[in-house]
Amino acid sequence: MEKCFVKPHSVFQLLLILWMTSLIHIAVGDFFPCSGSNINVSVTLVCNGYYDCDNYEDESSCNYSATYLQEGESHIISLLPDTRPRGLYNATLIQTNATNGFQVVFKDLLLINDDLVQIGTGNDPSDIQSVIATIHGYRYQASDIYINSNEMWFAAIIGWQYGRYRVDVGVTAIDMLNLFPCSGSNMNVSVTLVCDGYYNCDNYEDESSCNYSTTYLQEGESHIISLPLTTTSRLHNVTLIQTNAKKGFHVVIQYLYLANVDLVQIGTGDDPSDINSVITTIHGPKIYADDIYVHSNEIWFAAIGGLQYSRIRMDVGVTAIDLLNFFPCSGSNMNVSVTLVCDGYYDCDNYEDESSCSK
């Protein structure tokens, strides 16, 4: 039987030819051209979530799926907690029907160094002409953005320098044909967002002017306004209370926590949008507030969260009291409604309204 032998140098030549062929193949067709520069990027790196072209073309031109929103629906774009992979390119496409647009709300934001956010209309993040907003680092907050288009894209881009990137964004499909005017500014708000419990106007008009129901109290009756720990930004929580014509109210802040950006407003009447009706404003940070006596038979109470980093918790008791008959507190200039005397809870600084009661 004849034996076959392969010469060692023939095997080496074959491998060398295959290797050279692969190099030629790569050189000819396996590179992605970066149009904004003279760089070419291996196709292996295209659409991998990390940009290599200076203008992000190797990622922005990818085939991204789109999220569809009906009017009033929202989509959350969240990169939390702090995201640090350098060169990250995260794109989101969103669509709605032809007559709608979008409101983009930055709930949390941290951009440093060469980090940035790009927002555009249409469905092609690689189209530089479609960019309507670019937010560069260093930034910790950003104003709302309204988009007059039924297609939008959002790109979160982390630079190649050291970075700490944090984004939490809500995108809501809104009616752009019918707008609510904010009287305190030149801003208009989609009617989709009016009376939804979260203000968009600078002076809260889109929430404070809503038709709120009223709680009625007889003399001596109480109503509790309670908010468990709430961290939602732009919160606008309103309570209306009435009693009969000769009574007023005693407001007791039993528990209170307001962060720097939060506040509480208390006013007389039944219209929280009437700035002149405000009798007390409690600004954060605050963990305590004195009792408040309201000399009116109508009162409104508003808990208002800040634009970012809101943190509200409270328990407030509102009691309808007789404001015509008062008990004098001898240790101070304070007078207490007789409704509150001998009720087991002192209101005078030296407890006279309770200590003098018959047992």
N, C-alpha and C positions, 0 to 999 in steps of 0.2 A: 504494500500500500504506500502510495506517494504522500509524503508529508508536505504541508504548506507552512512557510515561515514568512512573517511580515517583518520587514526591516525596521529597526527602531526609528531611523531618521525619517522614514515614510510616515509614521504615526505623528511625529512632531510637525512635519510639514502640513499634514492634514489639519491638525489643531490650529496651526498658525493661520492657515487659509480661512478657517471658520471664524477665528477671532477678528481677522482683518475685514471679513465680509460683514460681521456684526457692527464694526466701527463705521464702515461705509454706510450701512443701513441707518444707524443712529444719526450720522452726520447729515444724511439726506433728508430724513422725514420724521424723526422722533423728537423734535424740539418745538416748543410753543414760542412764537415771537412776541416780545413785550413791545407794543406799538409806541408806548411813551418813552422808550429808551432803546439803546442798542443791545439790550440784554436778551438772550434766548434762554428759556427754561425747559428743562427736560419734561416731557409729557407726563412722566411719573409723578411730578409734583403739582400738576394742574388739578384743581378742584379737590384738594385734600384738606381744605379748611385753614391753610396757612399761606399767605401771599409771598411770592418771590419777585414778581414784577414791581417796579417802583410805584406804579399806579394801580396795582391790585388786579390787573386784567386776567391773570391766571386763575383768579377766584371769582371776580365780579361777573365774568361772562359765562358762568356755569348754569346749568339747567336746574333752577330751584323751583320747588313746588310752591304753590300759593295757597294761603288760607283765605276762605271766603267768609265775610261777615254780613249778616243782615243788619238793618238799621237798629242801633241801640246795643248791638252785641260788641263785646270787647275781646281783644287778644293780648296776652301778656308776653312781653319779650324780657326775659330775665337771665342775667349772668350774675348769679349770686351763689355763695359769698364771693369775696374778691377773687377775680380770675386773672392769672398772671402769665399764661403761655404767650411768649413773644411771637409776633407775626400772625396772630389769630385774625381770621376774617370770617365773621358770622353774619350772613344775610338772611333777611326775612321778607317775603313778598306777601302783600295783603290786597284783597279785592273786595269791592262791595257793588251794589247796583248803580246804574248809570247816573241817577240823580243825587247820590250821596257823596260825601267826602269823609275825611277822618279828623279826629282830634287825637293828638299825641301828647300824653301826660307823663312827665318824668317824675316818678315816685321816689326814686333813689338814683344817685349819679355820683361816680367818682372817676375822673379822667386825669392822668398825670403824664408828664413828658410829652411824647409824640402820639399818645392815644387820641382817638377821635371817633365821632359818630357822624355818619352821613345819612341823609334822608332825601328821597327823591320821588318823583311821580313816574307812573308807568310800571313796567315789569322788567326793566333792564338796568341793573346796577352799574353795568360797564359804560352806560351812556352818560358821559360827564355833563352834557347839557341838561339832563333831567334832574340834577341835584338842586334842591331848593333850600337845604340847610346843612351846614357843617359845624359841628361843635368840637372844638379843640380842647385838649388838656392845657392847663390845669383848670378843672371845673368841678364844682360840687353840686350845682343845681342848674336847671335850665327852664325857661318859660315854656308854656304850652305852645304847640305848633298846630295850626289848622291847615289841612291840605284840601285844596279845591280840585280834587281828582278822585275817580273811583278806583284807581290803582296806585299803589305806593310800594316803595321798598325802604328797608331800614338796614343799615350795615354798621355793625359794631366792629371796630378795627383797633387792635392792640399793636402799638409800635414795637420796634426792635430794641429800644432802650428798656431799662428796668421799669416795670409798670405795675400798678395795682388798679385793676379795671373792675368797676361795679356798675351795673345798669339794671334798673327795674322800671320798665316802661309799659304803660297801658295804652293800647290803640283802640279807639272806639269809632265805629261807623256812625256817622251823624247826618242829619238832614241839613244840607247847605243852602237850601232854597228858602227856608223859613228861619229867621234869626231873631233872637231876643236882644234888644239893645241894653248895654250896661251903661246906665246914666252917669256913673262916676268916672267913666273913661271913654275912649273911642272904640272900645272893644265890643264886638257882637258875638253872642253865643248861640249855638244851634238850639232850637226849641227841644230837640231830643234830650238835652242835658239839663233843662229847667225843671226844678222841683224833684230832683233825683236824690237829694240828701247830701250832695257834694257841690260846693260853690265853685263857679268859674269866673264870675265877675269879681273885680277887685274889692268891691264893697258888699258882696254877698247878695246883690239884688235878685239874682236868678233863683235864690232859695228863700230869702227873707220875705219876699212878696207872695209866697204861696198861700193857698187856702188851708190853713191848719185847723184841726178840730180843737175845741176848747173844753177843759175840765172845769166843772162848777163845784164850788165848795160852800157848804153852810158854815156858819161861825163855829170855830173849834175843830173843824175837819181839816185833815192834812192830805197832801199829795206828795209822793216821793218821786223825785227825778233821779234815776240811777243809770249810770253808764259804767259797765265793766271796763276793764283796761282796753282802750281803743287806740290803735296806732295808725289808723287810716288817715291819710292826709286829706285836707280840704273838707273834713266833716262839717256839716252844719245841721245841728240837732235842736229843734225848736219846740218849746212847750208853752201853750197858752192856758191861763187859769183866770177864772172869774169868781166873784162872790157878790153879795148884795150891796146896794148902793152906799150903805153907811159903814161898810167894813173895809179892812185893808189886809195886808199880809205880813207875816213874819217868816223870813227866809233864813234857814239854818243850814250852813255848809257843814254837814256831818263828816264827810271825807272829801278830800280834794287833792288831786295831783294834776298839775299842768306843766308841760314842758315849755321850753323857751318860746316856742312859736305859737302856742295855744292861748286861747282866751275865753272868758265867759262874759256875756253881756246880759244885763237885766234892765227891763224897761217897763213903762206903764202903757196901758192901752192894749190894743189887740193887733198892732201892726209893727212887726220887727224891722220892716224896711224904713220906718220913720226914725231917722237918726236923732231927731230932737226929742224922741221919747226915751232915749237911753238915760238911766239914772246911775248905773254902776257898770264899770268895766274892770274885770279882774284879769290882769295879764300874767302869763307864765314867765319865768318859773315860779310856781306857787304851790304850797302844800297846806295853806291855812287861809281862812278868810273869816272876818267878823260877821255876826248876824246882820241882816239888812231888814229894815222896816219900810214897807212900801205903802204910801198914803194914797192908794187908789184901789178901786174895786176890780181893776183889770191889770194883769201883769203878764209879761212874756219873759222867757228865759231861753237863752241860746248858748249852746256849747259849740265852740268853733275850733276846728283843728287847723294847724299851720300847713303851709305848702309842702314841707318836708319834715321828717323826723318828729312827727306829732306823737304825743303820748298823753292821753287823757283818761282819768278815772275820777268818778265823783258819785257821792250820795248826798242829795239835797232834799231837805224837808221844807215844804211850803204850807203854812197854816193860815187859814182865814181868821182874823182877829178883830176885836172891837177897838177901833182907834179913837173913839170918843171918850172912853173911860180909861184912865191910866193910874197905875200904882207907882208912886215916887220911890226911886232907889236913893236912900239917904246918903249912902257912901259915894255917890257920884251925881252927875247932872242928868242921868238917864231916867227915863220913864218907861214902864212896862205895861202893856195892855193887861187889863184885869182878867182877860181870858186866860192869861198864862200864869196867874198867881195861884199858888197851891196846887200845881199840876204835877208835882214831883220832880220838876226840872227847873233849876234856878236860871234866871235871866239877869238879875242884879249882880253886880260885881261882888257884893258881900253877902249874897244869898238871902237878902231880906224878904224877897217875894216867896220864899219857901220856908225859911227858918221861923217866921212869925205865925205860921199856920197852926191851928189847933189840932192836936193829935187825937 
